[in-house]
Amino acid sequence: MAYGTLAGVPPIYGLYNSILPPFIYAVFGSSMQLSLGPVAVTAILTKSAVETLNPTDEEQTILYSSVLGFWSGIILIFMGIFNVGFVVSFLSNTVLSGFMSAAAFIIVASQFKDLFGITGTSSGQGFVSVIYDLFANLETFSWQTFLCSIAVIAIIFGFKKIPRVPSWIPIELFMMLLGILVGYLEPFSIVTIGHVPRGLPRPYFPPLIDLPMRTVLTQSTVIAIVSYIGSIALAKNFATKNGYAINPTQEFIAQGLTGVGTAFFRGHPVSGSFSRTAVNNQMGAKTPISGMITGTLIIIFLLLLTGIFQFLPKFVLACIVILSVRSLIDYQEAIYLWKNQREELAVFLITFLLTLFAGVDLGVFLSIAVSIVFIIFQSSRPSMVELGLCKSGVFRNLDRYPNAKTWPGIFILRIEADLFFANVDRFKERIYEHAQIPGVKAIIIDGSSFNRIDASALHVLSSIATDLKNKSIFNLNFIFNLKTPFLKIFFYLMLPTSFNFQLDFST
């Protein structure tokens, strides 16, 4: 129910979103513990995406969210059928941590209005917009609501910190029941969720026309990618713990079918839930039947018990959302990167700030762009080391083996990357730096690590060989040691290799 409000739809739709997913995934999924349903990141993505479609009322908001669920499911199915899941590999763990952390901040900020009892706020797509709207309506602040919110957060957080208390005890449910009692007695002005309809949602077919399809497909792609990444990471993690394997292609199709099926019951996009999956695993679930039991219990609740929840205060749901997303703020990753990988820390912070200020929908594409730029940057600056001959007869890095044998005027260099357009100019610079050292006679390139040399690199290599053999420039020998597949190309271009040049290393 809390994730329903986070997605911008009535709370009851959070329950509707929890009915079909466990049944569909049980048939088509490959994870035994994964629990699909509404989650925080997917919910905030859905809300942000719906806002770009400019709904005029609550009914249109519900309609558009189900359309996004339908198309995100279709996109996942096609990604599985055509095996295009490589797209998600462009989101490295560092970039994903930065994106998720920023999304968590936006989610927390979006709950402040209910936490503080503030009314009249308008929806914003970024962190700044949400905070601005909050301060713009600060005169409606309710200190009673704020104190109750602090109490709820303190009780839930404190309870989970008590040692030896099983984590499956539903303290959140107990706080909801206490909140319902407070809402019923209404000791002060409390904003509740209001009427909760009884019964199951009627199936219908989401409208696929009269909508800006370019926007719909773009936003659906964002939701599909993020939901799949979160789900597959969870599924693989718990599969490893329980000793079985996950089929990524099957996961694409299973999650896609789940999204499509949920859309037929006015549900918004779904994803894998870390907390519910962790509870499944802790309680010893070995098959997806555990999820089907959960779905059945929700159906019973919708048929018999919805009436009591009309008195549930919104601040209780806000507290539950805030506490549920705090694990998404990956400060430990930031500390680890600070100690070990300062360059990747910069990527983490750039992704975090871009997502925080641009919004989660645009943040996904910006995160992928940052990841690609970082890959190109790293590839354009390959490590090049000088080699020497060890007593074992193997050439080693002189930085690590300073006593290895070298020869006056001869440099043996190894570039620890493939040669292609992005790094060949830097390679050329390093070669020319060594060529200008007084007394140099030969430069030997150990290309045994090359798995790919593109056309741009071949052109540059040809010009390097010509320059180094030109008496008016350097007049020295330039030799390659290569894998067999590249020898034919080098012979054709008349580039020197270790097969047509001999050096005597015995002296």
DRENNU-645620 format. One record per residue (C-alpha): residue in one letter; residue number from 1; x, y, z. Coordinates in nm, 3 decimals, padded with zeros to 5 digits. Example, Ala and Ser with C-alpha at 12.3 -4.5 7.8 and 13.67 -1.06 7.14 Angstrom:
BEGIN
[r A, 1, [01.230, -00.450, 00.780]];
[r S, 2, [01.367, -00.106, 00.714]];
This chain:
BEGIN
[r M, 1, [00.000, 00.000, 00.000]];
[r A, 2, [00.288, 00.236, 00.076]];
[r Y, 3, [00.440, 00.172, -00.266]];
[r G, 4, [00.103, 00.248, -00.424]];
[r T, 5, [00.112, 00.599, -00.281]];
[r L, 6, [00.476, 00.631, -00.388]];
[r A, 7, [00.373, 00.546, -00.747]];
[r G, 8, [00.114, 00.824, -00.736]];
[r V, 9, [-00.190, 00.594, -00.738]];
[r P, 10, [-00.435, 00.508, -00.456]];
[r P, 11, [-00.282, 00.277, -00.191]];
[r I, 12, [-00.514, -00.011, -00.284]];
[r Y, 13, [-00.331, -00.043, -00.617]];
[r G, 14, [-00.020, -00.142, -00.428]];
[r L, 15, [-00.217, -00.448, -00.316]];
[r Y, 16, [-00.355, -00.508, -00.666]];
[r N, 17, [00.008, -00.515, -00.782]];
[r S, 18, [00.083, -00.795, -00.536]];
[r I, 19, [-00.182, -01.042, -00.655]];
[r L, 20, [-00.078, -01.172, -00.998]];
[r P, 21, [00.304, -01.141, -00.996]];
[r P, 22, [00.374, -01.437, -00.764]];
[r F, 23, [00.141, -01.664, -00.967]];
[r I, 24, [00.284, -01.569, -01.308]];
[r Y, 25, [00.645, -01.576, -01.190]];
[r A, 26, [00.595, -01.917, -01.026]];
[r V, 27, [00.518, -02.060, -01.371]];
[r F, 28, [00.778, -01.883, -01.585]];
[r G, 29, [01.059, -01.769, -01.349]];
[r S, 30, [01.381, -01.951, -01.260]];
[r S, 31, [01.436, -01.820, -00.905]];
[r M, 32, [01.297, -02.012, -00.611]];
[r Q, 33, [01.304, -01.719, -00.366]];
[r L, 34, [01.252, -01.402, -00.573]];
[r S, 35, [00.941, -01.205, -00.480]];
[r L, 36, [00.803, -00.981, -00.755]];
[r G, 37, [00.571, -00.693, -00.679]];
[r P, 38, [00.570, -00.319, -00.610]];
[r V, 39, [00.907, -00.177, -00.500]];
[r A, 40, [01.029, 00.173, -00.420]];
[r V, 41, [01.254, 00.247, -00.719]];
[r T, 42, [01.006, 00.116, -00.976]];
[r A, 43, [00.726, 00.307, -00.803]];
[r I, 44, [00.910, 00.640, -00.813]];
[r L, 45, [01.008, 00.576, -01.177]];
[r T, 46, [00.643, 00.509, -01.259]];
[r K, 47, [00.526, 00.827, -01.089]];
[r S, 48, [00.790, 01.032, -01.269]];
[r A, 49, [00.700, 00.872, -01.604]];
[r V, 50, [00.327, 00.928, -01.558]];
[r E, 51, [00.390, 01.296, -01.486]];
[r T, 52, [00.549, 01.334, -01.832]];
[r L, 53, [00.217, 01.216, -01.984]];
[r N, 54, [00.027, 01.499, -01.807]];
[r P, 55, [-00.270, 01.310, -01.656]];
[r T, 56, [-00.570, 01.529, -01.576]];
[r D, 57, [-00.714, 01.324, -01.291]];
[r E, 58, [-00.662, 01.018, -01.072]];
[r E, 59, [-00.830, 00.783, -01.319]];
[r Q, 60, [-00.589, 00.885, -01.595]];
[r T, 61, [-00.294, 00.843, -01.355]];
[r I, 62, [-00.403, 00.484, -01.286]];
[r L, 63, [-00.459, 00.427, -01.658]];
[r Y, 64, [-00.119, 00.560, -01.763]];
[r S, 65, [00.063, 00.363, -01.494]];
[r S, 66, [-00.093, 00.038, -01.620]];
[r V, 67, [00.003, 00.131, -01.980]];
[r L, 68, [00.364, 00.178, -01.866]];
[r G, 69, [00.347, -00.161, -01.693]];
[r F, 70, [00.218, -00.322, -02.013]];
[r W, 71, [00.486, -00.177, -02.241]];
[r S, 72, [00.772, -00.230, -01.997]];
[r G, 73, [00.665, -00.596, -01.985]];
[r I, 74, [00.656, -00.617, -02.367]];
[r I, 75, [01.003, -00.462, -02.388]];
[r L, 76, [01.142, -00.716, -02.139]];
[r I, 77, [00.989, -01.002, -02.340]];
[r F, 78, [01.150, -00.876, -02.661]];
[r M, 79, [01.484, -00.827, -02.486]];
[r G, 80, [01.465, -01.190, -02.378]];
[r I, 81, [01.358, -01.324, -02.719]];
[r F, 82, [01.624, -01.130, -02.914]];
[r N, 83, [01.891, -01.165, -02.645]];
[r V, 84, [01.964, -00.794, -02.615]];
[r G, 85, [02.022, -00.804, -02.243]];
[r F, 86, [02.379, -00.680, -02.301]];
[r V, 87, [02.232, -00.329, -02.272]];
[r V, 88, [02.205, -00.365, -01.895]];
[r S, 89, [02.576, -00.448, -01.874]];
[r F, 90, [02.654, -00.081, -01.941]];
[r L, 91, [02.530, -00.004, -01.590]];
[r S, 92, [02.830, -00.099, -01.381]];
[r N, 93, [02.794, -00.166, -01.009]];
[r T, 94, [02.944, 00.176, -00.932]];
[r V, 95, [02.699, 00.357, -01.162]];
[r L, 96, [02.406, 00.150, -01.036]];
[r S, 97, [02.497, 00.227, -00.672]];
[r G, 98, [02.512, 00.599, -00.748]];
[r F, 99, [02.177, 00.588, -00.929]];
[r M, 100, [02.004, 00.387, -00.656]];
[r S, 101, [02.140, 00.611, -00.381]];
[r A, 102, [02.011, 00.923, -00.555]];
[r A, 103, [01.674, 00.756, -00.621]];
[r A, 104, [01.651, 00.677, -00.250]];
[r F, 105, [01.706, 01.044, -00.161]];
[r I, 106, [01.432, 01.146, -00.405]];
[r I, 107, [01.195, 00.884, -00.261]];
[r V, 108, [01.262, 01.002, 00.095]];
[r A, 109, [01.211, 01.365, -00.006]];
[r S, 110, [00.882, 01.276, -00.176]];
[r Q, 111, [00.752, 01.138, 00.155]];
[r F, 112, [00.831, 01.447, 00.363]];
[r K, 113, [00.494, 01.610, 00.290]];
[r D, 114, [00.310, 01.321, 00.456]];
[r L, 115, [00.576, 01.292, 00.725]];
[r F, 116, [00.529, 01.659, 00.820]];
[r G, 117, [00.155, 01.668, 00.758]];
[r I, 118, [00.202, 01.926, 00.480]];
[r T, 119, [-00.078, 01.961, 00.227]];
[r G, 120, [-00.105, 02.136, -00.107]];
[r T, 121, [00.235, 02.029, -00.246]];
[r S, 122, [00.268, 01.970, -00.619]];
[r S, 123, [00.460, 01.681, -00.766]];
[r G, 124, [00.817, 01.747, -00.869]];
[r Q, 125, [01.040, 01.525, -01.082]];
[r G, 126, [01.369, 01.601, -00.911]];
[r F, 127, [01.501, 01.638, -00.561]];
[r V, 128, [01.519, 02.017, -00.588]];
[r S, 129, [01.159, 02.043, -00.712]];
[r V, 130, [01.031, 01.829, -00.428]];
[r I, 131, [01.218, 02.030, -00.163]];
[r Y, 132, [01.107, 02.359, -00.319]];
[r D, 133, [00.740, 02.253, -00.314]];
[r L, 134, [00.785, 02.143, 00.046]];
[r F, 135, [00.908, 02.484, 00.163]];
[r A, 136, [00.650, 02.661, -00.050]];
[r N, 137, [00.374, 02.497, 00.156]];
[r L, 138, [00.547, 02.499, 00.493]];
[r E, 139, [00.266, 02.700, 00.655]];
[r T, 140, [00.053, 02.380, 00.660]];
[r F, 141, [00.312, 02.197, 00.874]];
[r S, 142, [00.155, 01.985, 01.153]];
[r W, 143, [00.378, 01.933, 01.453]];
[r Q, 144, [00.146, 01.660, 01.588]];
[r T, 145, [00.185, 01.460, 01.266]];
[r F, 146, [00.561, 01.518, 01.270]];
[r L, 147, [00.599, 01.392, 01.627]];
[r C, 148, [00.389, 01.083, 01.549]];
[r S, 149, [00.605, 01.017, 01.241]];
[r I, 150, [00.925, 01.039, 01.446]];
[r A, 151, [00.774, 00.797, 01.700]];
[r V, 152, [00.678, 00.545, 01.428]];
[r I, 153, [01.025, 00.559, 01.269]];
[r A, 154, [01.196, 00.524, 01.608]];
[r I, 155, [00.983, 00.223, 01.709]];
[r I, 156, [01.027, 00.036, 01.379]];
[r F, 157, [01.398, 00.112, 01.354]];
[r G, 158, [01.462, 00.034, 01.720]];
[r F, 159, [01.267, -00.291, 01.706]];
[r K, 160, [01.477, -00.415, 01.415]];
[r K, 161, [01.794, -00.341, 01.611]];
[r I, 162, [01.695, -00.557, 01.907]];
[r P, 163, [01.922, -00.864, 01.906]];
[r R, 164, [01.776, -01.213, 01.864]];
[r V, 165, [01.440, -01.079, 01.743]];
[r P, 166, [01.343, -01.262, 01.420]];
[r S, 167, [01.335, -01.024, 01.123]];
[r W, 168, [01.017, -01.183, 00.989]];
[r I, 169, [00.806, -01.038, 01.272]];
[r P, 170, [00.590, -00.776, 01.093]];
[r I, 171, [00.651, -00.472, 01.311]];
[r E, 172, [00.533, -00.253, 01.022]];
[r L, 173, [00.194, -00.427, 01.029]];
[r F, 174, [00.164, -00.369, 01.403]];
[r M, 175, [00.240, 00.000, 01.355]];
[r M, 176, [-00.021, 00.018, 01.079]];
[r L, 177, [-00.283, -00.129, 01.314]];
[r L, 178, [-00.183, 00.120, 01.585]];
[r G, 179, [-00.204, 00.397, 01.326]];
[r I, 180, [-00.554, 00.283, 01.227]];
[r L, 181, [-00.658, 00.310, 01.591]];
[r V, 182, [-00.518, 00.664, 01.613]];
[r G, 183, [-00.686, 00.757, 01.285]];
[r Y, 184, [-01.018, 00.619, 01.408]];
[r L, 185, [-01.001, 00.810, 01.739]];
[r E, 186, [-00.863, 01.119, 01.558]];
[r P, 187, [-00.717, 01.304, 01.858]];
[r F, 188, [-00.601, 01.575, 01.612]];
[r S, 189, [-00.641, 01.650, 01.241]];
[r I, 190, [-00.497, 01.347, 01.059]];
[r V, 191, [-00.481, 01.288, 00.684]];
[r T, 192, [-00.584, 00.926, 00.621]];
[r I, 193, [-00.587, 00.725, 00.299]];
[r G, 194, [-00.969, 00.731, 00.295]];
[r H, 195, [-01.203, 00.480, 00.138]];
[r V, 196, [-01.042, 00.148, 00.035]];
[r P, 197, [-01.268, -00.043, -00.207]];
[r R, 198, [-01.349, -00.404, -00.127]];
[r G, 199, [-01.309, -00.679, -00.385]];
[r L, 200, [-01.072, -00.766, -00.668]];
[r P, 201, [-00.990, -00.537, -00.961]];
[r R, 202, [-01.182, -00.600, -01.281]];
[r P, 203, [-00.965, -00.713, -01.573]];
[r Y, 204, [-00.941, -00.476, -01.867]];
[r F, 205, [-00.717, -00.414, -02.170]];
[r P, 206, [-00.486, -00.112, -02.134]];
[r P, 207, [-00.547, 00.145, -02.410]];
[r L, 208, [-00.260, 00.146, -02.660]];
[r I, 209, [-00.365, 00.448, -02.867]];
[r D, 210, [-00.428, 00.818, -02.809]];
[r L, 211, [-00.101, 00.842, -02.616]];
[r P, 212, [00.237, 00.990, -02.714]];
[r M, 213, [00.396, 00.654, -02.793]];
[r R, 214, [00.750, 00.787, -02.821]];
[r T, 215, [00.733, 00.910, -02.462]];
[r V, 216, [00.555, 00.595, -02.346]];
[r L, 217, [00.815, 00.365, -02.503]];
[r T, 218, [01.108, 00.573, -02.378]];
[r Q, 219, [00.980, 00.576, -02.021]];
[r S, 220, [00.883, 00.208, -02.040]];
[r T, 221, [01.235, 00.120, -02.153]];
[r V, 222, [01.381, 00.301, -01.852]];
[r I, 223, [01.146, 00.117, -01.616]];
[r A, 224, [01.213, -00.218, -01.785]];
[r I, 225, [01.593, -00.183, -01.760]];
[r V, 226, [01.597, -00.069, -01.397]];
[r S, 227, [01.342, -00.327, -01.281]];
[r Y, 228, [01.528, -00.610, -01.457]];
[r I, 229, [01.867, -00.508, -01.316]];
[r G, 230, [01.729, -00.501, -00.963]];
[r S, 231, [01.548, -00.833, -01.003]];
[r I, 232, [01.828, -01.027, -01.172]];
[r A, 233, [02.081, -00.910, -00.912]];
[r L, 234, [01.854, -01.036, -00.634]];
[r A, 235, [01.778, -01.362, -00.813]];
[r K, 236, [02.148, -01.438, -00.876]];
[r N, 237, [02.242, -01.350, -00.519]];
[r F, 238, [01.993, -01.588, -00.359]];
[r A, 239, [02.047, -01.856, -00.623]];
[r T, 240, [02.416, -01.862, -00.530]];
[r K, 241, [02.330, -01.890, -00.161]];
[r N, 242, [02.099, -02.184, -00.229]];
[r G, 243, [02.315, -02.367, -00.483]];
[r Y, 244, [02.130, -02.336, -00.813]];
[r A, 245, [02.160, -02.129, -01.133]];
[r I, 246, [01.948, -01.851, -01.284]];
[r N, 247, [01.856, -01.838, -01.653]];
[r P, 248, [01.883, -01.467, -01.752]];
[r T, 249, [01.681, -01.510, -02.073]];
[r Q, 250, [01.405, -01.688, -01.885]];
[r E, 251, [01.406, -01.405, -01.630]];
[r F, 252, [01.351, -01.148, -01.905]];
[r I, 253, [01.047, -01.334, -02.030]];
[r A, 254, [00.911, -01.418, -01.683]];
[r Q, 255, [00.934, -01.060, -01.562]];
[r G, 256, [00.794, -00.931, -01.888]];
[r L, 257, [00.492, -01.160, -01.868]];
[r T, 258, [00.444, -01.055, -01.507]];
[r G, 259, [00.438, -00.689, -01.607]];
[r V, 260, [00.192, -00.751, -01.889]];
[r G, 261, [-00.035, -00.964, -01.674]];
[r T, 262, [-00.039, -00.707, -01.393]];
[r A, 263, [-00.133, -00.431, -01.639]];
[r F, 264, [-00.456, -00.613, -01.725]];
[r F, 265, [-00.565, -00.555, -01.365]];
[r R, 266, [-00.473, -00.184, -01.358]];
[r G, 267, [-00.139, -00.254, -01.194]];
[r H, 268, [00.176, -00.046, -01.240]];
[r P, 269, [00.526, -00.187, -01.320]];
[r V, 270, [00.673, -00.440, -01.076]];
[r S, 271, [01.019, -00.561, -00.985]];
[r G, 272, [01.201, -00.787, -00.739]];
[r S, 273, [01.174, -00.684, -00.374]];
[r F, 274, [01.488, -00.725, -00.163]];
[r S, 275, [01.305, -00.727, 00.171]];
[r R, 276, [01.034, -00.975, 00.069]];
[r T, 277, [01.288, -01.196, -00.110]];
[r A, 278, [01.512, -01.193, 00.199]];
[r V, 279, [01.218, -01.295, 00.419]];
[r N, 280, [01.133, -01.574, 00.174]];
[r N, 281, [01.487, -01.705, 00.197]];
[r Q, 282, [01.509, -01.668, 00.575]];
[r M, 283, [01.184, -01.859, 00.623]];
[r G, 284, [01.323, -02.149, 00.419]];
[r A, 285, [01.124, -02.105, 00.096]];
[r K, 286, [01.250, -02.354, -00.163]];
[r T, 287, [00.990, -02.305, -00.438]];
[r P, 288, [00.781, -02.015, -00.576]];
[r I, 289, [00.477, -02.163, -00.400]];
[r S, 290, [00.557, -01.934, -00.106]];
[r G, 291, [00.478, -01.636, -00.329]];
[r M, 292, [00.152, -01.796, -00.441]];
[r I, 293, [00.049, -01.832, -00.077]];
[r T, 294, [00.121, -01.461, -00.024]];
[r G, 295, [-00.090, -01.373, -00.328]];
[r T, 296, [-00.376, -01.587, -00.196]];
[r L, 297, [-00.367, -01.414, 00.144]];
[r I, 298, [-00.382, -01.073, -00.027]];
[r I, 299, [-00.689, -01.187, -00.224]];
[r I, 300, [-00.858, -01.289, 00.102]];
[r F, 301, [-00.770, -00.953, 00.254]];
[r L, 302, [-00.914, -00.764, -00.045]];
[r L, 303, [-01.238, -00.962, -00.023]];
[r L, 304, [-01.292, -00.932, 00.351]];
[r L, 305, [-01.078, -00.680, 00.540]];
[r T, 306, [-01.027, -00.359, 00.341]];
[r G, 307, [-01.277, -00.154, 00.542]];
[r I, 308, [-01.055, -00.106, 00.845]];
[r F, 309, [-00.778, 00.059, 00.641]];
[r Q, 310, [-00.974, 00.373, 00.557]];
[r F, 311, [-00.852, 00.516, 00.891]];
[r L, 312, [-00.484, 00.445, 00.819]];
[r P, 313, [-00.284, 00.772, 00.846]];
[r K, 314, [-00.070, 00.859, 00.545]];
[r F, 315, [00.225, 00.941, 00.770]];
[r V, 316, [00.250, 00.574, 00.873]];
[r L, 317, [00.287, 00.469, 00.509]];
[r A, 318, [00.545, 00.747, 00.458]];
[r C, 319, [00.749, 00.617, 00.752]];
[r I, 320, [00.740, 00.263, 00.613]];
[r V, 321, [00.858, 00.383, 00.269]];
[r I, 322, [01.143, 00.587, 00.417]];
[r L, 323, [01.268, 00.298, 00.628]];
[r S, 324, [01.236, 00.052, 00.340]];
[r V, 325, [01.459, 00.254, 00.102]];
[r R, 326, [01.738, 00.343, 00.345]];
[r S, 327, [01.925, 00.027, 00.238]];
[r L, 328, [01.941, 00.170, -00.116]];
[r I, 329, [02.173, 00.449, 00.004]];
[r D, 330, [02.502, 00.271, -00.059]];
[r Y, 331, [02.740, 00.481, 00.151]];
[r Q, 332, [02.958, 00.174, 00.210]];
[r E, 333, [03.031, 00.159, -00.164]];
[r A, 334, [03.134, 00.524, -00.156]];
[r I, 335, [03.372, 00.458, 00.138]];
[r Y, 336, [03.519, 00.155, -00.040]];
[r L, 337, [03.577, 00.356, -00.360]];
[r W, 338, [03.736, 00.640, -00.160]];
[r K, 339, [03.988, 00.395, -00.016]];
[r N, 340, [04.055, 00.189, -00.329]];
[r Q, 341, [03.926, 00.345, -00.654]];
[r R, 342, [03.921, 00.726, -00.655]];
[r E, 343, [03.840, 00.740, -01.029]];
[r E, 344, [03.532, 00.525, -00.983]];
[r L, 345, [03.430, 00.734, -00.682]];
[r A, 346, [03.411, 01.030, -00.921]];
[r V, 347, [03.181, 00.822, -01.145]];
[r F, 348, [02.967, 00.732, -00.843]];
[r L, 349, [02.932, 01.097, -00.740]];
[r I, 350, [02.864, 01.221, -01.094]];
[r T, 351, [02.590, 00.961, -01.139]];
[r F, 352, [02.447, 01.041, -00.796]];
[r L, 353, [02.432, 01.416, -00.858]];
[r L, 354, [02.296, 01.386, -01.214]];
[r T, 355, [02.015, 01.157, -01.098]];
[r L, 356, [01.945, 01.366, -00.789]];
[r F, 357, [01.897, 01.690, -00.979]];
[r A, 358, [01.769, 01.562, -01.317]];
[r G, 359, [01.523, 01.305, -01.179]];
[r V, 360, [01.521, 00.926, -01.186]];
[r D, 361, [01.379, 00.891, -01.539]];
[r L, 362, [01.649, 01.100, -01.709]];
[r G, 363, [01.899, 00.974, -01.452]];
[r V, 364, [01.891, 00.622, -01.599]];
[r F, 365, [02.005, 00.740, -01.943]];
[r L, 366, [02.259, 00.976, -01.791]];
[r S, 367, [02.390, 00.688, -01.578]];
[r I, 368, [02.438, 00.469, -01.886]];
[r A, 369, [02.609, 00.759, -02.064]];
[r V, 370, [02.844, 00.813, -01.768]];
[r S, 371, [02.926, 00.442, -01.762]];
[r I, 372, [03.006, 00.437, -02.136]];
[r V, 373, [03.219, 00.752, -02.111]];
[r F, 374, [03.411, 00.599, -01.820]];
[r I, 375, [03.473, 00.279, -02.019]];
[r I, 376, [03.607, 00.480, -02.315]];
[r F, 377, [03.819, 00.696, -02.083]];
[r Q, 378, [03.977, 00.390, -01.921]];
[r S, 379, [04.034, 00.224, -02.259]];
[r S, 380, [04.199, 00.538, -02.397]];
[r R, 381, [04.462, 00.532, -02.122]];
[r P, 382, [04.601, 00.177, -02.128]];
[r S, 383, [04.887, 00.069, -01.908]];
[r M, 384, [05.219, 00.028, -02.092]];
[r V, 385, [05.504, -00.142, -01.906]];
[r E, 386, [05.868, -00.213, -01.984]];
[r L, 387, [05.974, -00.578, -01.971]];
[r G, 388, [06.293, -00.753, -01.869]];
[r L, 389, [06.409, -01.116, -01.885]];
[r C, 390, [06.389, -01.306, -01.555]];
[r K, 391, [06.610, -01.607, -01.470]];
[r S, 392, [06.310, -01.829, -01.535]];
[r G, 393, [06.324, -01.728, -01.901]];
[r V, 394, [06.001, -01.526, -01.882]];
[r F, 395, [05.973, -01.156, -01.958]];
[r R, 396, [05.830, -00.963, -01.662]];
[r N, 397, [05.732, -00.608, -01.568]];
[r L, 398, [06.046, -00.421, -01.459]];
[r D, 399, [05.849, -00.227, -01.198]];
[r R, 400, [05.774, -00.553, -01.021]];
[r Y, 401, [06.100, -00.734, -01.112]];
[r P, 402, [06.370, -00.465, -01.109]];
[r N, 403, [06.650, -00.725, -01.127]];
[r A, 404, [06.527, -00.867, -01.459]];
[r K, 405, [06.780, -00.849, -01.744]];
[r T, 406, [06.767, -00.563, -01.996]];
[r W, 407, [06.983, -00.468, -02.297]];
[r P, 408, [07.132, -00.125, -02.365]];
[r G, 409, [06.938, 00.066, -02.630]];
[r I, 410, [06.661, -00.195, -02.651]];
[r F, 411, [06.317, -00.137, -02.499]];
[r I, 412, [06.065, -00.421, -02.475]];
[r L, 413, [05.721, -00.274, -02.410]];
[r R, 414, [05.385, -00.434, -02.346]];
[r I, 415, [05.053, -00.254, -02.379]];
[r E, 416, [04.794, -00.420, -02.154]];
[r A, 417, [04.489, -00.360, -02.371]];
[r D, 418, [04.362, -00.408, -02.724]];
[r L, 419, [04.459, -00.142, -02.980]];
[r F, 420, [04.172, 00.061, -03.124]];
[r F, 421, [04.084, 00.415, -03.223]];
[r A, 422, [04.040, 00.539, -02.864]];
[r N, 423, [04.387, 00.448, -02.734]];
[r V, 424, [04.616, 00.421, -03.037]];
[r D, 425, [04.718, 00.790, -03.026]];
[r R, 426, [04.830, 00.755, -02.665]];
[r F, 427, [05.017, 00.439, -02.767]];
[r K, 428, [05.189, 00.641, -03.039]];
[r E, 429, [05.289, 00.911, -02.790]];
[r R, 430, [05.449, 00.654, -02.558]];
[r I, 431, [05.643, 00.496, -02.848]];
[r Y, 432, [05.777, 00.834, -02.959]];
[r E, 433, [05.877, 00.917, -02.601]];
[r H, 434, [06.096, 00.604, -02.590]];
[r A, 435, [06.224, 00.663, -02.943]];
[r Q, 436, [06.374, 00.999, -02.838]];
[r I, 437, [06.578, 00.849, -02.553]];
[r P, 438, [06.951, 00.886, -02.641]];
[r G, 439, [07.114, 00.563, -02.760]];
[r V, 440, [06.794, 00.373, -02.835]];
[r K, 441, [06.841, 00.108, -03.108]];
[r A, 442, [06.519, -00.091, -03.108]];
[r I, 443, [06.167, -00.089, -02.965]];
[r I, 444, [05.997, -00.425, -02.937]];
[r I, 445, [05.623, -00.434, -02.873]];
[r D, 446, [05.490, -00.742, -02.697]];
[r G, 447, [05.146, -00.766, -02.858]];
[r S, 448, [05.065, -01.111, -02.720]];
[r S, 449, [04.780, -00.958, -02.519]];
[r F, 450, [04.612, -00.812, -02.829]];
[r N, 451, [04.277, -00.970, -02.908]];
[r R, 452, [04.164, -00.692, -03.142]];
[r I, 453, [04.330, -00.428, -03.358]];
[r D, 454, [04.090, -00.207, -03.552]];
[r A, 455, [04.149, -00.031, -03.885]];
[r S, 456, [04.230, 00.305, -03.724]];
[r A, 457, [04.499, 00.143, -03.512]];
[r L, 458, [04.652, -00.033, -03.816]];
[r H, 459, [04.682, 00.299, -04.002]];
[r V, 460, [04.856, 00.460, -03.704]];
[r L, 461, [05.087, 00.159, -03.658]];
[r S, 462, [05.187, 00.181, -04.023]];
[r S, 463, [05.274, 00.550, -03.984]];
[r I, 464, [05.471, 00.476, -03.665]];
[r A, 465, [05.676, 00.206, -03.841]];
[r T, 466, [05.748, 00.441, -04.131]];
[r D, 467, [05.855, 00.723, -03.899]];
[r L, 468, [06.082, 00.503, -03.688]];
[r K, 469, [06.258, 00.358, -03.995]];
[r N, 470, [06.300, 00.703, -04.151]];
[r K, 471, [06.664, 00.809, -04.105]];
[r S, 472, [06.569, 01.174, -04.087]];
[r I, 473, [06.354, 01.108, -03.783]];
[r F, 474, [06.456, 00.820, -03.554]];
[r N, 475, [06.631, 00.544, -03.759]];
[r L, 476, [06.566, 00.255, -03.522]];
[r N, 477, [06.411, -00.090, -03.538]];
[r F, 478, [06.043, -00.136, -03.447]];
[r I, 479, [05.924, -00.496, -03.400]];
[r F, 480, [05.595, -00.661, -03.294]];
[r N, 481, [05.544, -00.992, -03.120]];
[r L, 482, [05.189, -01.098, -03.205]];
[r K, 483, [04.933, -01.374, -03.191]];
[r T, 484, [04.901, -01.577, -03.510]];
[r P, 485, [04.570, -01.424, -03.634]];
[r F, 486, [04.734, -01.080, -03.670]];
[r L, 487, [05.048, -01.195, -03.854]];
[r K, 488, [04.876, -01.212, -04.195]];
[r I, 489, [04.750, -00.856, -04.159]];
[r F, 490, [05.092, -00.728, -04.053]];
[r F, 491, [05.267, -00.909, -04.340]];
[r Y, 492, [05.015, -00.755, -04.584]];
[r L, 493, [05.083, -00.405, -04.447]];
[r M, 494, [05.457, -00.482, -04.434]];
[r L, 495, [05.472, -00.408, -04.064]];
[r P, 496, [05.770, -00.564, -03.880]];
[r T, 497, [05.700, -00.867, -03.663]];
[r S, 498, [05.914, -01.102, -03.456]];
[r F, 499, [05.899, -01.349, -03.747]];
[r N, 500, [06.100, -01.130, -03.985]];
[r F, 501, [06.345, -00.971, -03.742]];
[r Q, 502, [06.592, -01.145, -03.514]];
[r L, 503, [06.753, -01.015, -03.196]];
[r D, 504, [07.015, -01.215, -03.009]];
[r F, 505, [06.918, -01.213, -02.640]];
[r S, 506, [07.192, -01.458, -02.541]];
[r T, 507, [07.440, -01.178, -02.477]];
